[in-house]
Amino acid sequence: MLFKEKLLLSNCDSVRQLRLEELRKRFLMGMVFGDGVVLSPNTLVDNHNMDEILKKRNLVKYLNEEGSGKLVIRGFNLKNSFDLEEYYEKLPSNFILSSIEGAPEKGKLTNYQQVCLLERIRKTQAALNAIVYKSEKVALEKSALQDEIFLRINDDLAIGNYFKDDGDRILFKRKTSKIFSRSDWYNFSDDYFGKISPIESRRFKNEVVNPSYNSLFATKGEGFLLDDIKVLKDVPEKILDVGVVYKSLKNEIELVQYPYKAFEIITTLGATDLLQFITDEAMGYIEDKCKESAARTFTRKNWFGMYPKMQQFLGLELK
């Protein structure tokens, strides 16, 4: 495994509405290269085709056998007997559904939109019923997001990046003392940094607000994916797909010695005569090659942080 942690798929936020292929690839990436995947129930409710991802035969086999417990659904007020439709019914009426045209609020759905959405949710629940997963409850104080954002902007590097000086930062914190939700932080960022340029507002959201929000759903030692993983984004889905297959067969195969050519196939990730067996030894080799090549900063000690260099390079943050 490249990542020794479970990965919270925060880059599958429903606001982005990724295509099925991209969504599936990111999900498989967490399974193949990490110790599993953490999803929020909102991701399951408000993304199309989640049932198609969860129904793949190789994934079902893995999650029900060796990978039991590798899929975690984590969110507010979840119980052990998690039910997606019940969770949806408890969402507030102003919950925005990005997967529906026009991104309407839950309370403003037409009857037809409501019927289609519930049908989709039931299909996803049926797929969940066929696999082993864990559900975990997140309990947070009202000020949790604000506290996390303040913690980040208190860093010395915030001066010069987001604020002219410490006085500017103090004024910013004073103006945001009553802001708690992510949507309100988005709006304030547009008003405050948008006066400079839309790019500055977008940068603050990507580098501070989003990582702060995502970190609330990650436990200590877990990683969460941001918008881009430069090192891994070109990995063909077929390799991720087969990687899950052979992780599910790990207890059934013997370790074999790989010739150098086989390792080269994995390193280049572009060959059609795919390696017959993929094991942790092969994944470890990828990690070594990443360190030898362009991924010179691909080390654990500098994975953590909101800093633009690491975000641009990896798109991964460890909590």
SEPAVEX-293541 format. One record per residue (C-alpha): residue number from 0; x negated, y, z. Coordinates in steps of 0.001 Angstrom, whole numbers, padded with zeros to 6 digits. Layout:
<rs>
pos_px_py_pz
NUM_X_Y_Z
...
</rs>
This chain:
<rs>
pos_px_py_pz
0_000000_000000_000000
1_-001133_003517_-000737
2_000995_004978_002039
3_001030_003192_005372
4_004230_004983_006364
5_007879_004845_005414
6_008711_007609_002962
7_011703_009884_003405
8_012955_010540_-000119
9_013548_014233_000399
10_012736_014820_-003260
11_015955_012989_-004125
12_018021_015787_-002617
13_021443_015799_-004266
14_020996_019471_-005208
15_018443_018378_-007804
16_020775_015801_-009417
17_018025_013598_-010817
18_018757_011223_-013649
19_019207_007543_-012794
20_015773_006627_-014164
21_013994_009280_-012100
22_015984_008528_-008959
23_015296_004799_-009265
24_011610_005393_-009894
25_011224_007485_-006750
26_013100_004897_-004711
27_010934_002065_-006026
28_007816_004148_-005432
29_008607_004255_-001723
30_009160_000505_-001651
31_006059_-000438_-003634
32_003511_002105_-002418
33_004847_002749_001091
34_006158_000788_004052
35_009741_001364_003024
36_012235_004127_002329
37_014289_006478_004490
38_017440_007973_002962
39_019894_010476_004334
40_023579_009517_004007
41_024081_012741_002035
42_021737_011358_-000626
43_023944_008266_-000874
44_027192_010252_-000951
45_026176_012985_-003370
46_024088_011263_-006038
47_025399_009380_-009026
48_024436_005728_-009579
49_023042_004970_-006127
50_024884_001650_-006278
51_023012_000750_-009482
52_019681_001293_-007725
53_020639_-000737_-004663
54_022073_-003647_-006689
55_018874_-004511_-008563
56_018213_-008207_-008021
57_014545_-007880_-007152
58_015257_-005130_-004617
59_018084_-007103_-003008
60_015802_-010128_-002649
61_013027_-008063_-001089
62_015250_-006165_001368
63_017022_-009341_002471
64_013835_-011340_002991
65_010319_-010044_003593
66_011353_-006401_003358
67_014140_-006660_005930
68_014247_-003347_007802
69_012305_-001454_005129
70_015380_000579_004142
71_016514_003068_006776
72_019533_005365_006534
73_019060_008259_008922
74_021408_011142_009569
75_023542_013040_012046
76_026021_011097_014185
77_025345_007715_012597
78_026334_004515_014379
79_024965_001001_014030
80_028106_000039_012108
81_027503_002684_009463
82_030243_003165_006872
83_029667_005630_004047
84_033325_006492_003450
85_033884_007117_007148
86_030804_009332_007186
87_032116_011302_004198
88_035531_011815_005800
89_033839_013430_008811
90_031866_015918_006720
91_033101_019524_007091
92_035404_020974_004453
93_032712_023460_003361
94_030241_020678_002512
95_029024_021345_-001041
96_029096_018408_-003463
97_026342_019078_-005977
98_027082_015944_-007987
99_030481_017272_-009058
100_030733_019849_-011825
101_030724_023357_-010414
102_029382_022147_-007033
103_032719_022629_-005222
104_033218_022440_-001480
105_034712_019224_-000146
106_037921_020982_000869
107_038416_022368_-002645
108_038184_019122_-004608
109_041020_018331_-006983
110_042887_015063_-006465
111_041105_013590_-009469
112_037668_014647_-008198
113_038461_013184_-004785
114_039552_009846_-006285
115_036427_009595_-008463
116_034133_010486_-005571
117_035697_007950_-003203
118_035424_005258_-005871
119_031715_006052_-006228
120_031214_005992_-002454
121_032932_002597_-002196
122_030687_001165_-004903
123_027632_002397_-003014
124_028982_000933_000233
125_029534_-002424_-001497
126_025903_-002372_-002626
127_024802_-001560_000940
128_026867_-004447_002284
129_024798_-006858_000186
130_021425_-005826_001658
131_019756_-005547_005057
132_019181_-001980_006231
133_018963_-000029_009467
134_020951_003078_010358
135_019484_005629_012749
136_021028_008643_014420
137_019431_012086_014302
138_020217_014395_017212
139_018971_017977_016946
140_019399_021250_018759
141_021064_024101_016876
142_017750_025944_016607
143_015750_022916_015366
144_015256_024207_011819
145_014459_027720_012987
146_011933_026364_015504
147_010195_024311_012809
148_010028_027260_010399
149_008647_029553_013095
150_006048_026924_013981
151_004826_026912_010383
152_004740_030652_009829
153_002856_031109_013104
154_-000117_029520_011358
155_-002968_031933_010563
156_-002682_031049_006865
157_000787_032607_006744
158_-000861_036041_006887
159_-001793_036919_003338
160_000430_034202_001894
161_003858_035310_003108
162_003181_038361_005273
163_000893_041376_004965
164_-000029_041345_008642
165_001144_040125_012030
166_003507_043072_012398
167_005231_042036_009181
168_005601_038501_010543
169_007026_039702_013870
170_009609_041786_012005
171_010526_038771_009859
172_011086_036579_012935
173_013202_039278_014548
174_015428_039514_011469
175_015886_035727_011349
176_016549_035166_015052
177_020195_034267_014334
178_019590_032131_011240
179_019894_028379_011760
180_021190_026512_008669
181_019187_025766_005550
182_021707_027526_003301
183_021418_030683_005419
184_017612_030485_005257
185_017881_030193_001475
186_020046_033291_001302
187_017734_035265_003568
188_014688_034188_001559
189_016354_035476_-001607
190_017080_038814_000059
191_013720_039218_001805
192_011162_037735_-000584
193_013352_038189_-003654
194_012698_041919_-003434
195_009130_041108_-004432
196_010086_038511_-007047
197_012266_035388_-007395
198_009036_033386_-007555
199_008061_034485_-004037
200_011445_033466_-002674
201_011242_030089_-004393
202_007722_029599_-003045
203_008826_030276_000538
204_011691_027810_000163
205_009453_025104_-001298
206_006502_025599_001024
207_008237_026437_004305
208_012019_025974_004398
209_012273_022620_002609
210_009370_020900_004407
211_010725_022230_007712
212_014186_020859_006951
213_012900_017512_005713
214_010640_017049_008708
215_013725_017059_010945
216_014735_013726_009418
217_011275_012152_009545
218_009957_010526_012688
219_006391_010805_013910
220_003981_009135_011498
221_006363_009007_008538
222_005795_010791_005259
223_008298_012724_003221
224_008077_013427_-000467
225_008302_016927_-001830
226_009013_017881_-005423
227_006045_016346_-007189
228_003457_013633_-006729
229_000768_014491_-009231
230_-001283_011342_-008699
231_001601_008888_-009071
232_004192_010594_-011246
233_003065_008823_-014424
234_003335_005314_-012991
235_005600_003364_-015386
236_008798_002160_-013753
237_008147_-001393_-014940
238_005089_-001581_-012690
239_007091_-000329_-009725
240_009846_-002790_-010593
241_007492_-005735_-010805
242_005717_-004528_-007689
243_008937_-005013_-005716
244_009369_-008465_-007255
245_005989_-009633_-006097
246_006298_-008002_-002704
247_009458_-010104_-002343
248_007489_-013220_-003364
249_004524_-012434_-001157
250_005222_-015363_001173
251_005523_-017754_-001760
252_002264_-017089_-003632
253_-001360_-017700_-002819
254_-003912_-014924_-002911
255_-005945_-015012_-006081
256_-009197_-013401_-007144
257_-008638_-010702_-009732
258_-011129_-010195_-012540
259_-012275_-006634_-013105
260_-010099_-006329_-016202
261_-007011_-006986_-014093
262_-007944_-004222_-011680
263_-008549_-001945_-014629
264_-004993_-002557_-015807
265_-003617_-001372_-012479
266_-005954_001596_-012385
267_-004987_002853_-015828
268_-001341_001870_-015340
269_-000889_001737_-019066
270_-001346_-001865_-020187
271_001435_-004026_-021563
272_-000046_-007361_-020460
273_000940_-006601_-016862
274_-000950_-008230_-014041
275_000534_-011607_-013173
276_000493_-011028_-009432
277_000553_-007739_-007534
278_-000487_-007948_-003879
279_-001736_-005592_-001222
280_-005283_-006191_-002414
281_-004378_-004712_-005777
282_-002630_-001744_-004164
283_-005696_-001159_-002029
284_-007785_-001061_-005166
285_-005599_001719_-006575
286_-006201_003691_-003398
287_-009956_003248_-003774
288_-009875_004329_-007428
289_-007799_007396_-006554
290_-010453_008444_-004078
291_-013208_007908_-006651
292_-011556_009889_-009430
293_-009538_013094_-009515
294_-007934_012432_-006159
295_-010918_013621_-004159
296_-008712_015161_-001485
297_-006576_012027_-001264
298_-007468_011268_002346
299_-005299_010945_005415
300_-006833_013823_007305
301_-005546_016394_004816
302_-002183_014910_003892
303_-000461_016992_006551
304_000452_020586_005879
305_002601_022986_003970
306_-000397_024428_002182
307_000067_024964_-001553
308_-003062_023041_-002542
309_-001908_019794_-000965
310_001700_020284_-001993
311_000625_020778_-005591
312_-001738_017832_-005502
313_000283_015181_-003706
314_003737_016398_-002838
315_003529_014375_000364
316_003580_015546_003953
317_003067_013424_007047
318_004842_014334_010252
</rs>
